[in-house]
Amino acid sequence: MAHIIVVGNEKGGAGKSTVSMHVATALSRMGHRVGVLDLDLRQKSFARYMANRRATMERHGLDLPTPKYRDLPEIEKSALTPGENVYDRRLSQAVAGLEVDSDFIVIDCPGSHTRLSQVAHTLADTLVTPLNDSFVDFDLLAHIDGETGKILGPSVYSEMVWNARQLRAQAGLAPIDWVVVRNRLGAQAMINKEKMGHALDELAKRIGFRTAPGFNERVIFRELFPRGLTLLDLRDVGVLGQMNISNVAARQELRDLVKALKLPGVEVTF
């Protein structure tokens, strides 16, 4: 069966689609068969990223290693069993279709609570939660006392992950490997950065996740999206001149992230 990587949280702007695209493309470049799904049926940032990539390849005659994208299928209500949710069927059918010839399936979730996102979390072998290095985003995971810094309790998102873990356990499935990815880390060891680190370390022990370094804020990510490209494509599209120190550092960040995910059968070779 394919190893399912779900990229999710319940907040927009944390870099989910950027992480999804770079991880999926990195796996494709390393020779793995990768299928991808976008569960944000309204904004479809990940789907747009993939469409931009196809357009760039067609326009310039390129053949870049690319994951296989699939839209969720439409389901006739008459095909549903009594009490069955249409979104459950759409997701399960899409996953089943990709599993036939995929080693990994990357699922990008919306930045809000939806039925699709909830069900996707129960399918996750690896759950990646990108988080901006801010206590605004930390509130997604847990509530904290503003004066003492003491963690008061888990947030609704952490509770959803807990419920997903319980459902997997009841079904006899392996536990979710939950990885919280710290995006947009400051270049300097600022007080806020240190406080975030301590808070995450404490929370990780309480609710069971690992932390991994993500991407710093870089102009290159905003420039890549309209062309559907990733950091690993720059040499192939003839833009060696763009491999400045910042972009080389960003490539190393991607390498570190993929290593930190500890995906089965993956040896990082880029």
Secondary structure, DSSP 8 states (H G I E B T S, - for coil): --EEEEE--S-TTSSHHHHHHHHHHHHHHTT--EEEEE--TTT-HHHHHHHHHHHHHHHHT------EE-------GGGS-TT--HHHHHHHHHHHHHHTT-SEEEEE--SS--HHHHHHHHH-SEEEEEEESSHHHHTTTEEE-TTT--EEEE-HHHHHHHHHHHHHHHTT----EEEEEEES--SS--HHHHHHHHHHHHHHHHHT-EEEE-----HHHHHHGGGT--GGGTTTTT-GGG--HHHHHHHHHHHHHHHHHT-TT-----
